[in-house]
């Protein structure tokens, strides 16, 4: 699915010409002299950021083994759900110092990946959230995961078994759908002032109005309001067109996509893409091609992640008090 929004059909007469101008096909602006350097600059427009678990944590492994002895006074922190036919241990990679042992709690052919934890609400500090993500990514390197939200703590092992039993069918279904798939995050940003200058250059109505404001004596309040409306409409139209074209370009190298709310004035796209592991290189190449095509945009690109944006299982959890 392509979640890009469609522009509103209701526009004022003053905005229509700028909207038409802004909705012309978006083209990268290049000169013949700049062709050789454009490839290097295109690479710089795609910034690949590492995930917290890009490297396996020290001690991370995946070996069969019974869970470690644990105290009844400690809760069970759940990182994710996996398919497993036998008890597994993933090493001392959990919260705490020294790092807690991460292991599985089973019901039939599925398991929760857990670690012993204090029976208290865990603060969502940057350090703790990154530690949660690192464990999920470490397990994901070995197999498909259903990531649980940060701070999911159960009182006892039996409570987790009850969760797995009650949601067994839902977990099996999601694990099957997510098999061999990972998530990539993609953000597209622009320089708003530079984009306004380009719109002023391309749109005759906006350019003429700006010239009139500069030459006008006395109050220019209403002219400036009209100018602002025209520019905002052109920016919105241009943004929607960019977003639509980006989603379309990535459609055949991804399984699904999700649009999240952009953050700030510079970001026009904040999206997640579900990608089959066999298509990772193709997705990567397509993102780099987008960087080469759109010289007005910068792309920030992260992953692979567990499929946080594509798992939606609502559970009634008995959290530790």
C-alpha positions in Angstrom: 0.0 0.0 0.0 1.2 3.6 -0.6 0.2 5.8 2.3 1.0 9.1 0.6 -1.7 11.6 1.0 -3.6 13.1 -1.9 -3.8 16.9 -2.2 -7.1 18.5 -1.4 -9.3 19.4 -4.4 -10.5 22.6 -2.6 -8.0 25.3 -3.4 -8.5 29.0 -3.7 -8.3 30.6 -7.2 -5.1 32.4 -6.1 -3.4 29.0 -5.3 -4.4 27.1 -8.4 -1.6 28.4 -10.6 1.1 27.8 -8.1 -0.3 24.3 -7.5 -0.2 23.6 -11.2 3.3 24.8 -11.4 4.5 22.9 -8.4 2.9 19.7 -9.7 5.0 19.6 -12.8 7.2 16.5 -13.0 9.9 16.8 -10.4 13.3 16.6 -12.1 16.8 16.6 -10.8 18.6 19.8 -12.0 22.0 18.9 -13.6 24.3 20.5 -16.0 26.7 18.6 -18.3 29.7 20.1 -16.5 28.5 18.8 -13.2 27.7 15.3 -14.4 31.0 13.7 -13.1 30.7 15.2 -9.6 26.9 14.5 -9.4 27.5 10.8 -8.6 29.6 11.7 -5.6 27.1 14.3 -4.4 24.3 11.8 -4.9 26.0 9.4 -2.5 26.3 12.2 0.1 22.5 12.8 -0.2 21.8 9.2 1.1 23.0 8.9 4.7 23.0 5.3 5.9 22.8 5.3 9.8 23.7 2.2 11.8 21.1 0.6 14.1 22.0 0.1 17.8 22.6 -3.6 17.2 24.5 -3.3 13.9 27.2 -5.4 15.5 26.4 -8.4 17.7 26.8 -7.6 21.4 29.7 -9.3 23.1 28.6 -12.7 24.3 25.7 -13.0 21.9 25.0 -16.5 20.7 22.2 -18.9 19.9 22.6 -22.3 21.6 20.2 -24.9 22.9 20.1 -24.9 26.7 17.8 -24.9 29.7 17.1 -21.5 31.3 19.4 -20.3 34.1 18.3 -20.6 37.7 16.4 -17.5 38.7 14.8 -16.1 41.8 11.0 -16.0 42.2 11.4 -12.4 43.5 12.5 -11.2 40.0 10.2 -10.5 37.1 10.6 -11.6 33.5 11.4 -8.9 30.9 10.1 -9.9 27.5 12.0 -8.7 24.4 10.3 -10.5 21.6 8.5 -13.6 20.4 10.1 -16.2 18.2 9.4 -19.7 16.7 11.4 -22.3 18.6 11.1 -26.0 19.1 13.6 -26.2 22.0 14.9 -24.1 24.9 17.4 -21.5 23.7 20.0 -19.2 25.3 21.3 -16.1 23.6 24.0 -15.2 26.0 24.6 -12.4 28.6 23.3 -9.5 26.5 20.3 -8.3 28.6 19.8 -5.3 30.9 21.9 -4.7 33.9 25.5 -4.8 35.0 26.7 -7.4 34.7 24.5 -8.1 31.6 21.6 -10.4 32.2 21.3 -13.8 30.6 18.8 -13.9 27.8 16.8 -17.1 27.3 13.5 -18.5 26.1 10.2 -19.4 27.8 8.2 -21.9 25.7 4.7 -22.9 24.8 4.5 -25.6 22.1 6.4 -24.2 19.1 6.7 -20.5 20.1 8.7 -18.8 22.8 9.2 -15.5 24.5 12.8 -14.2 24.6 13.3 -13.0 28.1 15.7 -12.0 30.9 15.3 -11.8 34.6 14.5 -8.2 35.7 13.5 -6.2 38.8 9.7 -6.2 39.3 9.4 -2.5 38.6 8.6 -0.1 35.8 11.8 0.4 33.7 12.6 4.0 32.9 12.5 4.7 29.2 15.9 6.3 29.1 17.9 6.4 25.9 20.3 3.8 27.3 17.5 1.4 28.3 15.7 1.7 25.0 18.8 1.1 23.0 19.6 -1.9 25.2 16.1 -3.3 24.4 16.7 -2.7 20.7 20.1 -4.3 20.7 18.7 -7.6 22.1 15.9 -7.7 19.6 18.4 -7.1 16.8 20.8 -9.7 18.1 18.1 -12.3 18.1 16.9 -11.1 14.7 20.3 -12.0 13.2 19.5 -15.6 13.9 15.7 -15.8 13.2 12.4 -13.9 12.7 11.2 -12.0 15.7 8.0 -10.3 16.8 9.3 -7.3 18.8 7.5 -6.5 22.0 7.2 -2.9 23.2 9.8 -1.5 25.6 9.1 -2.1 29.3 7.1 -5.4 29.0 7.6 -7.2 32.4 5.8 -10.2 33.7 5.8 -11.4 37.3 6.4 -15.1 36.7 7.3 -17.6 34.0 3.8 -19.0 34.2 2.3 -15.6 33.3 4.4 -15.7 30.1 3.3 -19.2 29.3 -0.3 -18.0 29.7 0.3 -15.2 27.3 1.8 -17.6 24.7 -1.1 -20.0 25.1 -3.8 -17.3 24.8 -2.3 -15.6 21.8 -0.7 -18.7 20.2 -2.7 -18.5 17.0 -2.0 -14.7 16.5 1.7 -15.2 17.2 1.9 -18.1 14.7 0.1 -16.0 12.0 2.4 -13.0 12.5 5.5 -15.1 12.6 4.5 -16.7 9.3 3.8 -13.3 7.7 7.1 -11.8 9.0 9.2 -14.8 8.1 12.5 -13.6 6.5 11.4 -10.0 6.5 13.0 -6.9 8.0 12.1 -3.3 8.4 14.0 -0.3 6.9 13.3 3.3 7.9 13.6 6.1 5.4 13.4 9.9 6.0 13.5 12.5 3.2 14.4 16.1 4.1 14.8 19.3 2.2 16.1 22.8 2.7 12.8 24.7 2.9 14.3 28.1 2.0 16.1 26.7 -1.0 12.9 25.0 -2.1 11.0 28.3 -1.8 13.7 30.0 -3.9 13.2 27.4 -6.6 9.4 27.7 -6.5 9.8 31.5 -6.8 12.0 31.0 -9.9 9.5 28.5 -11.5 6.1 30.1 -10.5 5.3 33.3 -12.4 2.4 34.3 -10.1 4.5 33.9 -6.9 7.5 35.7 -8.5 5.3 38.6 -9.7 3.7 39.0 -6.3 7.1 39.0 -4.5 8.2 41.7 -6.9 5.1 43.8 -6.2 5.6 43.5 -2.5 9.2 44.7 -2.8 8.2 47.7 -4.9 5.0 48.6 -3.0 4.9 51.6 -0.7 2.8 51.5 2.5 1.2 48.5 4.0 1.9 45.1 2.4 0.1 43.0 4.9 -2.6 41.5 2.6 -0.1 41.0 -0.2 2.3 39.2 2.1 -0.6 37.0 3.4 -1.5 36.1 -0.2 2.2 35.4 -1.0 2.5 33.1 2.1 -0.6 31.2 1.0 0.7 30.7 -2.5 4.1 29.5 -1.2 2.6 27.2 1.4 0.3 25.6 -1.3 3.2 25.1 -3.7 5.4 23.6 -0.9 2.6 21.2 0.1 2.0 20.2 -3.5 5.7 19.7 -4.2 6.1 17.7 -1.0 3.1 15.4 -1.9 4.5 14.8 -5.3 8.0 13.9 -4.0 6.4 11.5 -1.4 4.2 9.8 -4.0 7.1 9.3 -6.4 9.3 7.9 -3.6 6.7 5.4 -2.5 6.1 4.4 -6.1 9.8 3.9 -6.7 10.1 1.5 -3.7 6.9 -0.4 -4.3 8.4 -3.3 -6.2 11.4 -3.8 -3.8 9.3 -3.9 -0.6 6.5 -6.0 0.8 4.6 -3.2 2.5 5.1 0.4 3.6 3.9 2.7 6.3 3.9 6.5 6.5 4.6 8.1 9.9 4.2 11.7 10.7 7.2 13.9 9.6 9.0 15.8 12.3 9.9 19.5 11.8 9.9 21.7 8.8 12.7 20.0 6.9 11.3 16.5 6.9 8.7 15.7 4.2 8.8 11.8 4.5 9.1 9.6 7.6 8.4 6.1 6.4 9.0 2.4 7.2 9.3 -0.3 4.6 9.0 -4.1 5.1 11.5 -5.8 2.9 12.2 -9.5 2.2 15.8 -10.3 3.1 16.4 -11.5 -0.4 15.6 -8.0 -1.7 17.8 -6.0 0.7 20.4 -5.2 -1.9 17.7 -4.2 -4.4 16.1 -1.9 -1.8 19.5 -0.4 -1.0 20.2 0.3 -4.7 16.8 1.9 -5.2 17.3 4.3 -2.3 20.7 5.3 -3.7 19.0 5.8 -7.1 16.5 8.2 -5.4 19.4 10.1 -4.0 20.9 10.5 -7.4 17.5 11.6 -8.9 16.4 14.2 -6.4 19.2 16.8 -5.9 16.9 18.8 -3.6 16.4 16.1 -1.1 18.6 14.4 1.5 17.7 10.8 2.6 18.4 9.3 6.0 18.2 5.5 5.9 18.3 3.0 8.7 18.0 -0.7 9.1 17.6 -3.6 9.1 15.2 -3.5 12.1 12.8 -5.9 13.5 9.4 -5.1 12.0 8.3 -2.7 14.7 5.9 -0.8 12.4 4.3 -3.9 10.9 3.3 -5.9 14.0 0.1 -4.9 15.6 -0.9 -7.5 18.2 -2.9 -6.0 21.1 -2.3 -8.0 24.2 -3.7 -7.7 27.7 -0.6 -7.7 29.8 -0.3 -8.1 33.5 2.6 -5.8 34.1 4.9 -6.0 37.1 3.9 -3.5 39.8 
